[in-house]
């Protein structure tokens, strides 16, 4: 998710004369947040490429889906709109709502790390006006934060990941009637996950990982992407950055030491990659969590 232009649900609301954007922020790791006010509007979403998790903050009692006119919204109701879904909405009266937009790559990463499943086996279940008090409370905490302040944005990012993890653990199910072709055998996928986690500090190569599966680099890269939902280098970088965030939150190790422990060639390489992913420096990230 490189820019707002790729987020269809955001763009649909942003182009409406009735909807007003209060604030938005790119939180890193393919996740973006937005807070909206809307009134007397109609919205149609046609197969967005991203997932959307939303919470009604205030109002919404006159909001409904055209295919479910008897079901109305209310404060603290949660909606889950998977990538590729179709929905048409009518907003009668006023509503204030928060959105999280999640890239398919980040969703795939969570499926592998949290559920030990191939992302293509799984589907995010569509829900309209779900009751989930824990998620609603997280959303309320999220919108109270100052997304424009670097330290607060880091805490916002962490909270967004809690929302995403909860969604994946509670609202993801197996695709019905799916017959998988290609990809890596489950035992090979698990071996790779375990090996990568245990060797993040090492300069892992595509050839080394392909050799574990007795495949050429070309066929391994193709089958890895089918099974993991993202290419090997992107998965490896995501896991290294995740380990780095853990160390920054839980230790006072020097940045150079963290860089080496997470497999980055140098502190400067680590700093550049970290800022590209998270939107803040490693120092800003550490300060945000150690000042809590």
C-alpha positions as CSV (number, residue, x, y, z in Angstrom):
1,X,0.0,0.0,0.0
2,X,2.1,2.8,-1.3
3,X,-0.3,5.8,-1.3
4,X,-3.8,6.9,-0.7
5,X,-4.5,6.6,-4.4
6,X,-4.5,2.8,-4.0
7,X,-7.1,2.7,-1.3
8,X,-10.5,2.6,-3.0
9,X,-12.7,2.9,0.1
10,X,-10.7,5.9,1.2
11,X,-11.0,7.5,-2.2
12,X,-14.7,6.8,-2.5
13,X,-15.4,8.7,0.8
14,X,-12.8,11.4,0.0
15,X,-14.6,12.2,-3.3
16,X,-18.0,12.6,-1.6
17,X,-19.2,16.1,-0.9
18,X,-20.9,14.8,2.2
19,X,-17.9,13.1,3.9
20,X,-15.3,15.0,5.8
21,X,-11.9,13.5,6.7
22,X,-10.9,14.4,10.2
23,X,-7.4,12.9,10.1
24,X,-5.5,10.0,8.5
25,X,-2.1,8.4,8.9
26,X,0.1,5.8,7.2
27,X,1.1,3.5,10.1
28,X,3.6,1.3,8.3
29,X,3.5,-2.4,7.5
30,X,0.7,-1.8,4.9
31,X,-1.7,-0.3,7.4
32,X,-3.4,3.1,7.2
33,X,-5.9,4.7,9.6
34,X,-8.6,7.3,8.9
35,X,-11.3,9.1,10.9
36,X,-14.4,10.3,9.0
37,X,-17.5,12.3,9.5
38,X,-20.4,11.7,7.1
39,X,-24.1,12.6,6.7
40,X,-26.9,12.0,4.2
41,X,-24.7,10.1,1.8
42,X,-24.6,6.9,-0.3
43,X,-21.5,4.9,-1.0
44,X,-20.7,1.9,-3.3
45,X,-17.6,-0.2,-2.9
46,X,-16.6,-2.4,-5.9
47,X,-14.0,-5.0,-5.2
48,X,-11.3,-2.9,-3.4
49,X,-7.9,-4.5,-3.4
50,X,-7.4,-3.9,0.4
51,X,-9.3,-5.0,3.5
52,X,-11.2,-2.5,5.6
53,X,-11.9,-2.7,9.3
54,X,-14.3,0.0,10.6
55,X,-15.9,1.1,13.9
56,X,-18.8,3.4,14.3
57,X,-17.7,6.0,16.8
58,X,-20.9,8.2,17.1
59,X,-24.2,8.1,15.3
60,X,-24.8,5.7,12.4
61,X,-28.3,4.6,13.6
62,X,-29.7,5.5,10.2
63,X,-26.9,3.8,8.2
64,X,-27.6,0.5,6.4
65,X,-26.6,-1.7,3.5
66,X,-28.9,-1.7,0.6
67,X,-29.0,-5.5,0.6
68,X,-29.8,-5.5,4.4
69,X,-32.2,-2.5,4.9
70,X,-33.6,-3.8,8.2
71,X,-30.2,-3.9,9.8
72,X,-29.1,-0.5,11.1
73,X,-25.8,0.7,12.6
74,X,-25.1,2.1,16.0
75,X,-22.1,3.4,18.0
76,X,-19.4,0.7,18.6
77,X,-20.6,-1.5,15.8
78,X,-17.7,-3.2,13.9
79,X,-17.7,-3.8,10.1
80,X,-15.3,-6.0,8.2
81,X,-15.1,-5.5,4.5
82,X,-12.7,-8.0,2.8
83,X,-10.8,-7.2,-0.4
84,X,-12.8,-8.0,-3.4
85,X,-16.2,-7.5,-1.7
86,X,-19.2,-5.6,-3.1
87,X,-21.4,-3.4,-1.0
88,X,-23.7,-0.4,-1.2
89,X,-24.4,1.8,1.8
90,X,-27.0,4.5,2.7
91,X,-26.1,7.0,5.4
92,X,-29.2,8.7,6.8
93,X,-28.4,11.3,9.5
94,X,-24.9,11.7,10.8
95,X,-22.1,9.2,11.5
96,X,-18.5,9.4,12.8
97,X,-16.5,6.3,12.0
98,X,-12.9,5.1,12.1
99,X,-11.3,3.0,9.4
100,X,-8.2,0.7,9.2
101,X,-7.1,-0.1,5.6
102,X,-5.0,-3.3,5.4
103,X,-2.9,-4.4,2.5
104,X,-3.2,-8.0,1.3
105,X,0.5,-8.5,1.9
106,X,0.2,-7.7,5.6
107,X,-2.9,-9.8,5.9
108,X,-1.0,-12.7,4.3
109,X,1.9,-12.2,6.7
110,X,-0.5,-12.4,9.7
111,X,-2.2,-15.6,8.3
112,X,1.2,-17.3,8.2
113,X,2.5,-16.1,11.5
114,X,-0.7,-16.2,13.6
115,X,-2.6,-19.1,12.0
116,X,0.2,-21.3,10.5
117,X,-1.9,-21.4,7.3
118,X,-1.3,-20.5,3.7
119,X,-3.1,-17.2,3.0
120,X,-4.7,-18.6,-0.1
121,X,-6.5,-21.2,2.0
122,X,-8.1,-18.5,4.1
123,X,-10.7,-15.8,3.6
124,X,-11.5,-12.8,5.8
125,X,-15.2,-13.1,6.7
126,X,-17.4,-10.2,5.8
127,X,-19.3,-8.8,8.8
128,X,-21.8,-5.9,9.1
129,X,-22.5,-4.3,12.5
130,X,-20.7,-6.9,14.6
131,X,-20.6,-6.5,18.4
132,X,-17.0,-6.7,19.7
133,X,-16.5,-4.5,22.8
134,X,-12.7,-5.1,22.8
135,X,-12.2,-4.0,19.3
136,X,-14.5,-1.0,19.8
137,X,-12.5,0.0,22.9
138,X,-9.3,-0.2,20.9
139,X,-10.7,2.0,18.1
140,X,-11.7,4.6,20.7
141,X,-8.2,4.6,22.1
142,X,-6.8,4.8,18.6
143,X,-8.7,8.0,17.6
144,X,-7.8,9.7,20.9
145,X,-4.1,9.6,19.8
146,X,-2.3,12.4,17.9
147,X,-1.5,10.7,14.6
148,X,0.6,13.7,13.5
149,X,3.0,13.4,16.4
150,X,5.8,10.8,15.7
151,X,5.7,9.2,19.1
152,X,2.0,9.0,19.3
153,X,1.9,7.6,15.8
154,X,4.2,4.8,16.9
155,X,1.7,3.9,19.6
156,X,-1.1,4.2,17.1
157,X,0.7,1.7,14.9
158,X,1.1,-0.8,17.7
159,X,-2.6,-0.5,18.6
160,X,-3.6,-0.9,14.9
161,X,-1.6,-4.2,14.9
162,X,-3.6,-5.4,17.9
163,X,-6.8,-4.7,16.0
164,X,-5.5,-6.5,13.0
165,X,-4.3,-9.5,15.0
166,X,-7.7,-9.8,16.7
167,X,-9.5,-9.6,13.4
168,X,-7.3,-12.4,11.8
169,X,-7.7,-14.6,14.9
170,X,-11.5,-14.1,15.1
171,X,-12.8,-13.4,11.6
172,X,-10.7,-15.6,9.2
173,X,-12.0,-18.9,8.0
174,X,-11.1,-21.6,5.5
175,X,-12.2,-21.0,1.9
176,X,-14.9,-23.5,1.0
177,X,-14.3,-26.0,-1.9
178,X,-10.8,-24.8,-2.5
179,X,-8.4,-27.2,-4.2
180,X,-4.9,-25.9,-4.0
181,X,-2.4,-26.4,-6.8
182,X,1.3,-25.6,-6.6
183,X,2.9,-24.0,-3.7
184,X,5.0,-25.6,-1.0
185,X,4.1,-28.7,1.0
186,X,2.9,-27.7,4.5
187,X,5.9,-29.3,6.2
188,X,8.3,-27.4,4.0
189,X,6.4,-24.1,4.8
190,X,6.7,-24.8,8.5
191,X,10.4,-25.7,8.2
192,X,11.1,-22.4,6.4
193,X,9.2,-20.4,8.9
194,X,11.1,-22.0,11.8
195,X,14.5,-21.7,10.0
196,X,14.0,-18.1,9.1
197,X,12.9,-17.2,12.7
198,X,16.0,-18.9,14.1
199,X,18.4,-17.4,11.6
200,X,17.3,-13.8,11.2
201,X,20.8,-12.6,12.1
202,X,22.4,-14.5,9.2
203,X,22.7,-13.4,5.6
204,X,20.1,-15.8,4.3
205,X,20.1,-16.2,0.5
206,X,17.4,-17.3,-1.9
207,X,19.6,-20.2,-3.0
208,X,20.0,-21.3,0.6
209,X,16.2,-21.3,1.2
210,X,15.5,-23.0,-2.2
211,X,18.1,-25.7,-1.4
212,X,16.1,-26.6,1.8
213,X,13.2,-27.5,-0.5
214,X,15.3,-29.1,-3.3
215,X,14.1,-26.5,-5.8
216,X,15.7,-24.1,-8.2
217,X,15.7,-20.5,-7.1
218,X,13.1,-19.6,-9.8
219,X,10.6,-22.3,-8.9
220,X,11.2,-21.8,-5.2
221,X,10.4,-18.1,-5.4
222,X,7.2,-18.8,-7.4
223,X,6.0,-21.5,-5.0
224,X,7.0,-19.5,-1.9
225,X,4.8,-16.6,-3.1
226,X,1.9,-18.9,-3.7
227,X,2.2,-20.3,-0.2
228,X,3.1,-17.2,1.7
229,X,1.3,-14.5,-0.2
230,X,4.4,-12.4,-0.7
231,X,7.9,-13.0,-2.1
232,X,10.7,-14.4,0.0
233,X,12.7,-11.2,0.3
234,X,9.6,-9.3,1.4
235,X,8.7,-11.9,4.0
236,X,12.3,-12.0,5.3
237,X,12.4,-8.2,5.6
238,X,9.1,-8.1,7.4
239,X,10.2,-10.7,10.0
240,X,13.5,-8.9,10.5
241,X,11.7,-5.6,11.1
242,X,9.3,-7.3,13.4
243,X,12.2,-8.6,15.5
244,X,13.8,-5.2,15.5
245,X,10.6,-3.6,16.8
246,X,10.4,-6.2,19.6
247,X,14.0,-5.4,20.6
248,X,13.5,-1.7,20.5
249,X,10.5,-2.0,22.8
250,X,12.0,-4.4,25.3
251,X,15.7,-3.6,25.5
252,X,18.2,-0.8,25.4
253,X,20.6,-2.5,23.1
254,X,22.5,-0.1,20.8
255,X,21.0,0.3,17.3
256,X,24.1,-1.3,15.7
257,X,23.7,-4.4,17.8
258,X,20.0,-4.7,17.0
259,X,20.9,-4.2,13.3
260,X,23.3,-7.2,13.3
261,X,21.0,-9.3,15.5
262,X,18.2,-8.8,12.9
263,X,20.3,-9.5,9.8
264,X,20.9,-6.0,8.5
265,X,24.4,-5.3,7.1
266,X,24.9,-2.1,9.0
267,X,23.2,0.3,11.4
268,X,22.6,2.7,8.5
269,X,21.0,0.0,6.4
270,X,18.8,-0.9,9.3
271,X,17.9,2.7,9.9
272,X,16.9,3.3,6.3
273,X,14.8,0.2,6.1
274,X,13.2,0.8,9.4
275,X,12.2,4.4,8.6
276,X,10.8,3.3,5.2
277,X,8.6,0.7,6.8
278,X,7.5,2.4,10.0
279,X,7.7,6.1,9.0
280,X,9.9,7.0,11.9
281,X,13.5,6.5,13.1
282,X,14.4,3.7,15.4
283,X,15.2,6.2,18.0
284,X,11.7,7.8,17.8
285,X,10.2,4.3,17.9
286,X,12.1,3.4,21.1
287,X,11.4,6.7,22.8
288,X,7.6,6.3,22.1
289,X,7.4,3.0,23.9
290,X,9.9,3.5,26.7
291,X,8.1,6.7,27.7
292,X,4.8,5.0,28.3
